[in-house]
């Protein structure tokens, strides 16, 4: 994968840059890092609520007014990423329920960290909130949990949405790293300092590699979408309270999924982008082929966080959930 090799070379170049920054900036760089960490903690502080569940601590946030809709975040996220995924849906009259998955932020990391057990634990959250049934959307690695929820708890799931679904349905990891590339990515995702430094020295390279999106798209979309991209990247920081979740996602998205998608019986909408560097367009098509009656749209561009399509996708999901959108008989590729 040439993008990963380019990132590896870029990391090498930025390593020397970080070293020069540390030597030249000294206390300034250290102070800037501490301030960035303080701001990140301030952004998260008090926004989430932690309850007890069958798996231990479970963190979540709720935002908006209207009928409830659950949004399950992707890799590197937490409840804050779930809220960002669903920001345009909240503006369209939904009350967003956004949990932090196992190993992310304030949620526990139990011995059984499987997508199935994560899905079961979300029933506890719904019971706590007094919600009988709602649409469940999952983005990226969160799609694995959303699919399991629809399969295991169809009486609690009115609609299923799989957004840029990450997963291994062919016994071949769609995002394969060499050992050297894995070392480079682990260095970035294993250190708050490294991530913070590289996000500022090489943000476009980070968007390409960690967000699997061609940074050239940033020059082709409105300012609001560019800011959304930067927000996605910045929300991954700090890394430290997400390490277990990151490693767990790497395991479950890289290992062949045993979920029997053909048994999912709730109305299902699957959305992806053809140029997603994590290969979710192919995964989306495989899922659509297995889930009877599912609807699928694959956009020609947008990368892994549907850059340039946020409003359009929110409208599509809202129409799907409310029953006001036409149902295509085959794959709908704009």
VOLO-411778 format. One record per residue (C-alpha): y, z, x. Coordinates in nm, 3 decimals, always signed. Layout:
N
        c2        c3        c1
         Y         Z         X
...
end
This chain:
334
        c2        c3        c1
    +0.000    +0.000    +0.000
    +0.303    -0.127    +0.188
    +0.543    +0.109    +0.015
    +0.350    +0.409    +0.147
    +0.345    +0.265    +0.501
    +0.719    +0.206    +0.480
    +0.765    +0.563    +0.368
    +0.560    +0.687    +0.662
    +0.781    +0.497    +0.903
    +1.085    +0.622    +0.716
    +0.966    +0.980    +0.746
    +0.935    +0.936    +1.122
    +1.289    +0.806    +1.144
    +1.422    +1.082    +0.922
    +1.235    +1.350    +1.116
    +1.452    +1.275    +1.417
    +1.752    +1.261    +1.184
    +1.672    +1.604    +1.044
    +1.633    +1.736    +1.397
    +1.973    +1.598    +1.496
    +2.120    +1.741    +1.177
    +1.979    +2.082    +1.257
    +2.107    +2.072    +1.614
    +2.447    +1.933    +1.527
    +2.504    +2.111    +1.198
    +2.339    +2.441    +1.279
    +2.457    +2.708    +1.043
    +2.623    +2.452    +0.815
    +2.290    +2.282    +0.738
    +2.120    +2.618    +0.686
    +2.400    +2.729    +0.456
    +2.387    +2.405    +0.258
    +2.012    +2.446    +0.211
    +2.052    +2.804    +0.091
    +2.322    +2.697    -0.153
    +2.102    +2.415    -0.286
    +1.817    +2.662    -0.335
    +2.052    +2.906    -0.512
    +2.174    +2.634    -0.746
    +1.819    +2.525    -0.825
    +1.716    +2.880    -0.905
    +2.028    +2.923    -1.117
    +1.945    +2.604    -1.308
    +1.600    +2.740    -1.394
    +1.691    +3.106    -1.442
    +1.677    +3.220    -1.800
    +1.594    +2.873    -1.934
    +1.223    +2.931    -1.971
    +1.028    +3.193    -2.165
    +0.695    +3.334    -2.043
    +0.423    +3.446    -2.283
    +0.066    +3.563    -2.238
    -0.211    +3.311    -2.307
    -0.587    +3.283    -2.258
    -0.510    +3.151    -1.908
    -0.249    +3.411    -1.818
    +0.126    +3.354    -1.800
    +0.247    +3.043    -1.981
    +0.609    +2.933    -1.946
    +0.789    +2.708    -2.189
    +1.133    +2.608    -2.314
    +1.252    +2.479    -2.650
    +1.560    +2.261    -2.700
    +1.711    +2.080    -2.995
    +1.688    +2.095    -3.372
    +1.459    +1.918    -3.613
    +1.085    +1.863    -3.636
    +0.898    +1.985    -3.326
    +0.759    +1.750    -3.062
    +0.576    +1.864    -2.749
    +0.652    +1.692    -2.420
    +0.416    +1.764    -2.130
    +0.569    +1.705    -1.788
    +0.435    +1.510    -1.492
    +0.369    +1.589    -1.127
    +0.641    +1.787    -0.952
    +0.788    +1.906    -1.278
    +0.790    +2.207    -1.503
    +0.948    +2.274    -1.841
    +1.274    +2.131    -1.704
    +1.114    +1.793    -1.636
    +0.960    +1.794    -1.982
    +1.306    +1.846    -2.131
    +1.441    +1.563    -1.917
    +1.157    +1.334    -2.026
    +1.250    +1.406    -2.387
    +1.631    +1.432    -2.363
    +1.685    +1.110    -2.558
    +1.433    +1.224    -2.821
    +1.620    +1.552    -2.862
    +1.936    +1.351    -2.932
    +1.741    +1.170    -3.204
    +1.674    +1.485    -3.400
    +1.362    +1.641    -3.249
    +1.309    +1.998    -3.137
    +1.143    +1.962    -2.798
    +0.873    +2.206    -2.690
    +0.828    +2.176    -2.313
    +0.560    +2.386    -2.139
    +0.517    +2.431    -1.765
    +0.162    +2.329    -1.679
    -0.081    +2.531    -1.467
    +0.059    +2.605    -1.122
    +0.415    +2.505    -1.204
    +0.710    +2.746    -1.204
    +0.628    +3.053    -1.413
    +0.288    +2.945    -1.547
    -0.038    +3.086    -1.414
    -0.289    +2.895    -1.204
    -0.631    +3.004    -1.334
    -0.966    +2.925    -1.173
    -1.030    +2.665    -1.442
    -0.735    +2.431    -1.399
    -0.889    +2.133    -1.577
    -0.692    +1.915    -1.819
    -0.923    +2.034    -2.098
    -0.845    +2.402    -2.041
    -0.476    +2.327    -2.007
    -0.494    +2.152    -2.345
    -0.670    +2.451    -2.503
    -0.404    +2.686    -2.367
    -0.130    +2.489    -2.542
    -0.282    +2.599    -2.874
    -0.176    +2.952    -2.781
    +0.180    +2.829    -2.734
    +0.181    +2.659    -3.074
    +0.044    +2.973    -3.238
    +0.315    +3.179    -3.069
    +0.584    +2.944    -3.200
    +0.431    +2.928    -3.548
    +0.375    +2.551    -3.529
    +0.068    +2.419    -3.711
    +0.084    +2.053    -3.608
    +0.313    +1.831    -3.405
    +0.328    +1.509    -3.201
    +0.216    +1.560    -2.840
    +0.354    +1.338    -2.564
    +0.245    +1.348    -2.201
    +0.417    +1.177    -1.909
    +0.243    +1.074    -1.586
    -0.018    +1.343    -1.498
    +0.079    +1.520    -1.819
    -0.084    +1.236    -2.011
    -0.426    +1.371    -1.908
    -0.353    +1.700    -2.082
    -0.199    +1.530    -2.387
    -0.509    +1.311    -2.430
    -0.739    +1.613    -2.406
    -0.526    +1.797    -2.662
    -0.554    +1.511    -2.912
    -0.929    +1.492    -2.850
    -1.002    +1.864    -2.869
    -0.748    +1.969    -3.133
    -0.688    +1.675    -3.368
    -0.598    +1.916    -3.648
    -0.299    +2.034    -3.440
    -0.191    +1.690    -3.312
    -0.022    +1.448    -3.553
    +0.050    +1.176    -3.295
    -0.036    +1.117    -2.930
    +0.198    +0.955    -2.679
    +0.084    +0.857    -2.329
    +0.387    +0.770    -2.117
    +0.325    +0.602    -1.778
    -0.019    +0.767    -1.783
    -0.154    +0.863    -1.441
    -0.530    +0.879    -1.417
    -0.844    +0.742    -1.259
    -1.055    +0.560    -1.516
    -1.244    +0.332    -1.276
    -1.367    +0.576    -1.009
    -1.099    +0.435    -0.781
    -0.779    +0.631    -0.721
    -0.486    +0.407    -0.826
    -0.273    +0.575    -0.557
    -0.486    +0.580    -0.242
    -0.340    +0.729    +0.078
    -0.468    +0.698    +0.431
    -0.518    +1.025    +0.618
    -0.193    +0.970    +0.806
    +0.000    +0.888    +0.491
    -0.140    +1.196    +0.323
    -0.018    +1.410    +0.612
    +0.332    +1.267    +0.572
    +0.344    +1.320    +0.196
    +0.196    +1.669    +0.229
    +0.467    +1.753    +0.482
    +0.735    +1.659    +0.231
    +0.568    +1.818    -0.071
    +0.471    +2.130    +0.119
    +0.813    +2.235    +0.239
    +1.137    +2.308    +0.058
    +1.332    +2.231    +0.376
    +1.166    +1.895    +0.435
    +1.202    +1.788    +0.074
    +1.566    +1.893    +0.052
    +1.651    +1.723    +0.381
    +1.480    +1.394    +0.304
    +1.612    +1.381    -0.052
    +1.960    +1.375    +0.103
    +1.893    +1.162    +0.410
    +1.671    +0.905    +0.238
    +1.699    +0.935    -0.141
    +1.604    +0.574    -0.209
    +1.293    +0.600    +0.007
    +1.199    +0.916    -0.181
    +1.252    +0.741    -0.516
    +1.024    +0.461    -0.403
    +0.747    +0.689    -0.279
    +0.753    +1.006    -0.486
    +0.886    +0.849    -0.807
    +0.698    +0.520    -0.756
    +1.001    +0.315    -0.853
    +1.170    +0.031    -0.669
    +1.512    +0.172    -0.571
    +1.662    -0.176    -0.609
    +1.651    -0.110    -0.984
    +1.924    +0.150    -0.933
    +2.169    -0.135    -0.878
    +2.066    -0.307    -1.201
    +2.098    -0.028    -1.457
    +2.390    +0.163    -1.613
    +2.534    +0.467    -1.440
    +2.363    +0.704    -1.683
    +2.025    +0.570    -1.579
    +2.111    +0.599    -1.209
    +2.203    +0.961    -1.265
    +1.877    +1.017    -1.450
    +1.689    +0.889    -1.144
    +1.873    +1.126    -0.912
    +1.815    +1.412    -1.154
    +1.442    +1.339    -1.159
    +1.432    +1.354    -0.781
    +1.646    +1.667    -0.754
    +1.444    +1.853    -1.017
    +1.136    +1.845    -0.794
    +1.321    +2.089    -0.567
    +1.228    +2.365    -0.498
    +0.870    +2.276    -0.407
    +0.740    +2.626    -0.337
    +0.680    +2.738    -0.699
    +0.499    +2.410    -0.772
    +0.253    +2.379    -0.482
    -0.058    +2.475    -0.681
    +0.037    +2.238    -0.961
    +0.101    +1.952    -0.720
    -0.237    +1.997    -0.552
    -0.412    +2.028    -0.886
    -0.253    +1.707    -1.013
    -0.360    +1.527    -0.696
    -0.717    +1.635    -0.765
    -0.732    +1.543    -1.133
    -0.540    +1.215    -1.115
    -0.743    +1.103    -0.814
    -1.084    +1.202    -0.951
    -1.247    +0.986    -1.213
    -1.150    +1.107    -1.559
    -1.438    +1.219    -1.779
    -1.226    +1.228    -2.094
    -1.399    +1.025    -2.370
    -1.087    +0.837    -2.478
    -1.288    +0.635    -2.730
    -1.328    +0.953    -2.937
    -0.954    +1.007    -2.981
    -0.880    +0.957    -3.349
    -0.510    +1.043    -3.388
    -0.244    +0.767    -3.391
    -0.172    +0.682    -3.029
    +0.116    +0.509    -2.853
    +0.086    +0.410    -2.487
    +0.389    +0.303    -2.280
    +0.415    +0.190    -1.920
    +0.598    -0.043    -1.682
    +0.440    -0.334    -1.498
    +0.607    -0.249    -1.167
    +0.512    +0.119    -1.164
    +0.400    +0.170    -0.803
    +0.144    +0.427    -0.922
    -0.037    +0.151    -1.112
    -0.004    +0.306    -1.456
    +0.022    -0.031    -1.631
    -0.344    -0.099    -1.554
    -0.438    +0.255    -1.656
    -0.243    +0.216    -1.981
    -0.433    -0.101    -2.067
    -0.768    +0.065    -1.997
    -0.674    +0.357    -2.222
    -0.556    +0.122    -2.496
    -0.886    -0.060    -2.478
    -1.076    +0.263    -2.534
    -0.860    +0.432    -2.801
    -0.924    +0.256    -3.131
    -0.608    +0.141    -3.306
    -0.374    +0.247    -3.029
    -0.042    +0.072    -2.974
    +0.072    -0.028    -2.627
    +0.392    -0.159    -2.476
    +0.421    -0.252    -2.110
    +0.774    -0.323    -1.991
    +0.817    -0.577    -1.710
    +1.019    -0.335    -1.496
    +1.129    +0.026    -1.485
    +0.894    +0.189    -1.237
    +0.726    +0.521    -1.292
    +1.013    +0.679    -1.483
    +1.096    +0.378    -1.700
    +1.435    +0.321    -1.537
    +1.660    +0.124    -1.771
    +1.443    +0.185    -2.079
    +1.507    +0.550    -2.166
    +1.694    +0.480    -2.491
    +1.455    +0.201    -2.589
    +1.148    +0.417    -2.528
    +1.299    +0.710    -2.721
    +1.360    +0.477    -3.015
    +1.004    +0.349    -2.992
    +0.854    +0.700    -2.987
    +1.080    +0.821    -3.268
    +0.988    +0.524    -3.485
    +0.620    +0.570    -3.410
    +0.623    +0.938    -3.501
    +0.834    +0.885    -3.813
    +0.636    +0.583    -3.923
    +0.933    +0.350    -3.919
    +0.830    +0.125    -3.629
    +0.617    -0.187    -3.676
    +0.265    -0.162    -3.536
    +0.184    -0.455    -3.304
    -0.162    -0.604    -3.339
    -0.194    -0.663    -2.966
    -0.024    -0.554    -2.648
    +0.350    -0.575    -2.694
    +0.508    -0.679    -2.365
    +0.886    -0.725    -2.394
end
